[in-house]
């Protein structure tokens, strides 16, 4: 009988080997993702999902995480705090997620981050930029691999300081992200250019996130005495604003305009040539920002698979998955407490460049890029030309300055 079954067993083994890398008999590593997957900002979730899937596929083809297959579970936060919290709890309690990755809205992440202490599960933020969750409200389970408001606004203030604008106002979303962007901008720019002036908050234009008609806010800014405007709108709000502002003559060159997230490829693909040329725009990752092997491989693989260039949200999700895998390898385990320790101080060569997750506040230290919008007949979207690069250690406050005290 033994001799009879040997050819059959051999055939089975050969089929399994041909099927791809072998994984251990352990259950798969489960990563839970929470992004906005519906509504006006759904493209952000779509790009993030694509970046995460690319990273997981690469990891699985290389043998998985410590020999175990990695699987992704995706939930829609809808941009609402209560929905985000509910989905995070579902992923951990019902789906047994080993970690949570994502979060787009600063309002949602401010509500979700404290819950991670209850769930005792690592959260790796890839998009939401409110500084407090890696600052005064930090906790040992919350990490961020993307740039926060502090870092992005530090770059914006440097560009503003080099401009001729003397009086600034803002157009931003009427919640923590918009207000904190304006607060930090005033603080940083005043240090660089003491004689600059700022309009009062009551004269600024903070719009509800449900806004679709921006004409009253555009008119308010155009009628003000400001010759500099910081725009922190993002997603569908920014797309609507740019289209309407263009029609109203807002981009007539009479004011210095800075868009903190204008270089999001989700926005650039939606606007294409409707995005005015010659406007300073920021981002948390730009696919043409460097020619390192890691970046070139990421951009080529992403574009080949999805037919578009990766956004900073795609990069953030990709980087978070890779960071988790590296932490698991470092720890030799996916035990949640060991992952937390392994993520602290982790340094990796992400597509954006060399990045370190600081042990003191769990905030990533990465280089940043801003640039002026420009047309390129070879590209389907506006590119950044010229670009300004900012070293990571020059655009981030010290841990002591953030107010973070990890327990």
Residue pairs with C-beta under 8 A, 6 or more apart in sequence:
16 22
20 60
20 61
21 60
21 61
21 62
21 63
21 64
23 63
23 64
23 67
23 68
23 69
24 67
24 68
26 67
26 68
27 68
28 68
28 69
28 70
28 71
29 64
29 65
29 66
29 68
29 69
29 70
29 71
29 98
29 328
29 334
30 70
30 71
30 72
30 73
30 95
30 96
30 97
30 98
31 52
31 56
31 70
31 71
31 72
31 73
31 97
31 98
31 99
31 100
31 101
31 321
31 324
32 72
32 73
32 75
32 88
32 91
32 92
32 95
32 97
32 99
32 100
32 101
33 48
33 49
33 52
33 72
33 73
33 74
33 75
33 100
33 101
33 102
33 317
34 74
34 75
34 76
34 77
34 84
34 87
34 88
34 91
34 100
34 101
34 102
34 103
34 112
35 44
35 45
35 48
35 49
35 74
35 75
35 76
35 77
35 102
35 103
35 104
35 127
35 313
35 317
36 42
36 44
36 45
36 76
36 77
36 78
36 79
36 104
36 105
37 45
37 46
37 49
37 74
37 75
37 76
37 77
37 78
38 45
38 76
38 78
39 78
39 79
39 236
40 235
40 236
40 237
41 79
41 104
41 234
41 235
41 236
43 235
43 266
43 269
43 270
44 104
44 127
44 235
44 264
44 266
44 311
44 313
45 76
45 104
45 313
47 265
47 266
47 310
47 311
47 313
47 314
47 317
48 102
48 104
48 126
48 127
48 313
48 314
48 316
48 317
49 74
49 317
50 302
50 305
50 306
50 310
50 314
50 317
51 302
51 310
51 313
51 314
51 315
51 316
51 317
51 318
52 72
52 101
52 317
52 318
52 320
52 321
53 72
54 298
54 301
54 302
54 305
54 318
55 317
55 318
55 319
55 321
55 322
55 325
56 70
56 71
56 72
56 321
58 301
59 65
59 70
59 321
59 322
59 325
60 69
60 70
64 70
65 324
65 325
65 328
65 329
65 334
66 328
66 329
66 332
66 333
66 334
68 334
70 321
70 325
73 91
73 95
73 97
75 87
75 88
75 90
75 91
76 83
76 87
77 83
77 84
77 87
77 102
77 103
77 104
77 105
77 108
79 104
79 105
79 107
79 108
79 209
80 108
81 105
81 107
81 108
81 110
81 111
81 112
82 111
84 103
84 105
84 108
84 109
84 111
84 112
85 111
85 112
85 115
88 100
88 112
88 115
88 116
88 119
88 123
89 115
89 119
91 97
91 100
92 100
92 119
92 121
93 119
97 121
98 121
98 334
98 336
98 339
99 121
99 122
99 123
99 124
99 324
99 336
99 339
100 112
100 116
100 121
100 122
100 123
100 124
101 123
101 124
101 126
101 317
101 320
101 321
101 324
102 124
102 125
102 126
102 127
102 317
102 320
103 109
103 112
103 123
103 125
103 126
103 127
103 128
104 127
104 128
104 313
105 128
105 177
106 128
106 129
106 130
106 149
106 175
106 176
106 177
106 180
107 130
107 175
107 176
107 177
108 128
109 125
109 128
109 130
109 133
110 130
110 132
110 133
110 137
110 176
112 123
113 123
113 125
113 133
113 137
113 139
113 142
114 137
114 139
116 122
116 123
116 139
116 141
116 142
117 139
117 140
117 141
119 141
120 141
120 336
120 337
121 141
121 336
122 141
122 142
122 143
122 324
122 336
122 339
122 340
122 343
123 141
123 142
123 143
124 143
124 144
124 145
124 320
124 323
124 324
124 343
125 133
125 134
125 142
125 143
125 144
125 145
125 146
126 144
126 145
126 146
126 313
126 316
126 317
126 319
126 320
127 146
127 284
127 312
127 313
127 316
129 146
129 147
129 148
129 149
129 152
129 177
129 284
130 148
130 149
130 176
130 177
130 180
131 148
131 149
131 150
131 180
131 184
131 402
132 176
133 142
133 144
134 142
134 143
134 144
134 148
134 361
134 362
134 363
134 402
134 404
135 150
135 361
135 402
135 403
135 404
136 402
136 403
136 404
138 361
138 362
138 402
138 404
138 405
138 406
139 406
139 407
140 340
140 362
140 406
140 407
141 340
142 362
143 323
143 343
143 357
143 362
143 364
144 357
144 362
144 363
144 364
145 316
145 319
145 320
145 323
145 350
145 355
145 357
145 364
146 284
146 285
146 312
146 315
146 316
146 319
146 364
146 366
147 284
147 364
147 366
147 368
147 395
148 363
149 177
149 180
149 181
149 184
150 184
150 395
150 396
150 397
150 402
151 366
151 368
151 392
151 395
151 396
152 181
152 260
152 261
152 282
152 284
152 368
153 181
153 184
153 185
153 188
153 260
154 184
154 188
154 368
154 390
154 394
154 395
154 396
155 282
155 368
155 370
155 388
155 390
155 395
156 185
156 188
156 230
156 258
156 260
156 282
156 370
157 184
157 185
157 188
157 189
157 191
157 192
158 192
158 388
158 390
159 258
159 280
159 370
159 388
160 168
160 185
160 189
160 192
160 193
160 196
160 228
160 230
160 256
160 258
161 189
161 192
161 193
163 228
163 256
164 227
164 256
165 196
165 226
165 227
165 228
165 255
165 256
166 195
166 196
166 197
166 227
166 228
167 196
167 197
167 198
167 199
167 225
167 226
167 227
167 228
168 185
168 186
168 189
168 196
168 197
168 198
168 199
168 226
168 228
168 229
168 230
169 198
169 199
169 203
169 204
169 205
169 221
169 224
169 226
169 228
169 229
169 230
170 178
170 181
170 182
170 185
170 204
170 205
170 206
170 229
170 230
170 231
170 232
171 204
171 205
171 206
171 207
171 214
171 217
171 218
171 221
171 229
171 230
171 231
171 232
171 233
171 241
172 178
172 179
172 181
172 182
172 204
172 205
172 206
172 207
172 230
172 231
172 232
172 233
173 206
173 207
173 208
173 209
173 232
173 233
173 234
173 237
174 206
174 207
174 208
174 209
175 209
177 232
177 234
178 206
178 232
178 233
179 201
179 206
181 230
181 232
181 260
182 201
182 204
182 230
182 232
185 230
186 198
189 196
190 196
199 224
199 225
199 226
203 220
203 224
205 217
205 218
205 220
205 221
207 214
207 217
207 233
207 237
209 237
211 217
211 237
211 240
212 240
213 244
214 237
214 240
214 241
214 244
214 245
215 244
215 248
217 241
218 241
218 244
218 245
218 248
218 250
219 248
221 229
221 250
221 255
222 248
222 249
222 250
226 255
227 254
227 255
227 256
228 255
228 256
228 257
228 258
229 255
229 256
229 257
229 258
230 258
230 260
231 238
231 241
231 257
231 258
231 259
231 260
231 262
232 260
232 261
233 241
233 259
233 261
234 260
234 261
234 264
234 267
235 264
235 266
235 267
238 259
238 261
238 262
238 264
238 267
239 267
239 270
239 271
242 267
242 271
242 274
242 275
242 276
243 271
243 274
245 251
246 274
246 276
250 257
251 257
251 276
251 279
256 280
257 279
257 280
258 280
258 281
258 282
259 279
259 280
259 281
259 282
260 282
261 267
261 281
261 282
261 283
261 284
262 275
262 279
262 280
262 281
262 282
262 283
262 373
263 281
263 282
263 283
263 286
263 312
263 369
263 370
263 371
263 373
263 384
264 283
264 311
264 312
264 313
265 287
265 308
265 309
265 310
265 311
265 312
265 314
265 381
266 311
266 313
267 275
268 275
268 381
268 382
269 308
269 380
269 381
271 382
272 380
272 381
272 382
273 375
273 382
275 373
275 381
275 382
276 373
277 372
277 373
277 374
277 375
277 382
278 372
278 373
278 374
279 372
279 373
280 370
280 371
280 372
281 370
281 371
281 372
281 373
281 384
282 368
282 369
282 370
283 312
283 369
283 370
284 312
284 315
284 316
284 368
285 310
285 311
285 312
285 315
285 316
285 351
285 352
285 369
286 312
286 369
286 371
286 384
286 387
287 295
287 299
287 309
287 310
287 315
287 351
288 383
288 384
288 387
289 295
289 352
289 353
289 367
289 369
289 387
289 389
290 352
290 353
292 349
292 351
292 353
294 349
294 350
294 351
295 351
295 352
295 353
297 351
298 310
298 315
298 318
298 351
299 309
299 310
299 351
302 308
302 309
302 310
302 314
302 318
303 309
303 310
309 381
310 318
310 351
315 350
315 351
315 352
318 351
319 348
319 350
319 351
319 352
319 355
322 348
322 350
323 343
323 346
323 348
323 357
324 339
324 343
326 342
326 346
326 348
327 339
327 342
327 343
327 346
328 334
328 339
328 342
330 342
330 346
331 338
331 339
331 341
331 342
332 338
333 339
343 357
343 362
344 357
344 359
344 362
345 356
345 357
345 358
345 359
346 356
346 357
347 354
347 355
347 356
347 357
348 354
348 355
349 355
350 366
352 366
352 367
353 366
353 367
353 392
355 364
355 365
355 366
355 392
356 364
356 365
356 392
357 363
357 364
357 365
358 364
358 365
358 399
360 399
360 404
360 406
361 399
361 402
361 404
361 406
362 404
362 406
363 396
363 402
365 392
365 393
365 396
366 392
367 389
367 390
367 391
367 392
368 389
368 390
368 392
368 395
369 384
369 387
369 388
369 389
369 390
370 384
370 387
370 388
370 390
371 383
371 384
371 385
371 386
371 387
371 388
372 384
372 385
372 386
373 382
373 383
373 384
374 382
374 383
374 384
374 385
375 382
375 383
376 382
376 383
376 385
